[in-house]
Amino acid sequence: MNGEGVTRERWLAERRADPWIRMAKKEGYPSRAAYKLKHIQRLYSIISPGDVVVELGAAPGGMLKVASELVGEDGLAVGVDIKPIHCTGDNIRHLRIDIYDPSAPKEILKLLGHVGCDVLISDASPNLIGIAEIDTMRQLDLVIRCCEIADEVLKDNGNIMLKAFECPELTRVDRVLRSCFNNYKRVTTPPSLRKHSSEVYLVGIGRWRAPIAPLLKTALG
């Protein structure tokens, strides 16, 4: 058996043994990512009842379903992804588009009735190739893209939660985001949820300065 087969077998075995995946199935969430948002919500209450939440890279829909529960019947949760999203509800909308599509911000605003969102979140990752330096830089590029979209669709005083990977460059990202939000935290989820990943979440509360993306591009050179 080749190395790829062994790696896939190990990955499948870990999934079968993962209690969070079993819990997600039992509780009706499309993925274990639901519990990452629940954890961050318990810490910082980034989503309030009645909010409009946009999730970039929402498939398969674990976080999106949690967001829909948090905003309640008076709120709206919008999932944006080129891949299928497996959760539905009266306060859930899907927008099937690649977030790198130049028209994505306009399409999001059109769906929202051109009023913007209160919270923008993303648990998206690029296609990982297993080379840490390349994977990390691709994830940083994804952070920048999420901020480009936030610059167009997030309301003043809105909140963000974006996934990144631990790396030296992240201190420069921290510095920029700290200067743009009333409160900013770099959050790690519990190890049992992170598994073997170096992922962290960048949480900004109360954006008062925009645009953010050009500042990030300058900081990262």
ABEGO torsion letter per residue (X at the ends): XBAAAAAAAAAAAAAAABAAAAAAAAAGBABAAAAAAAAAAAAAGABBBGBBBBBBGAOAGAAAAAAAAAAEAABBBBBBBABBBABBEAABBBBBBBAABAAAAAAAAAAAGGAEBABBBBABBBBBAGBAAAAAAAAAAAAAAAAAAAAAABBBGBBBBBBBBBBAAAAAAAAAAAAABABBBBBBBBAAAAEABABBBBBBBGBABOBAAAAAAAAAX
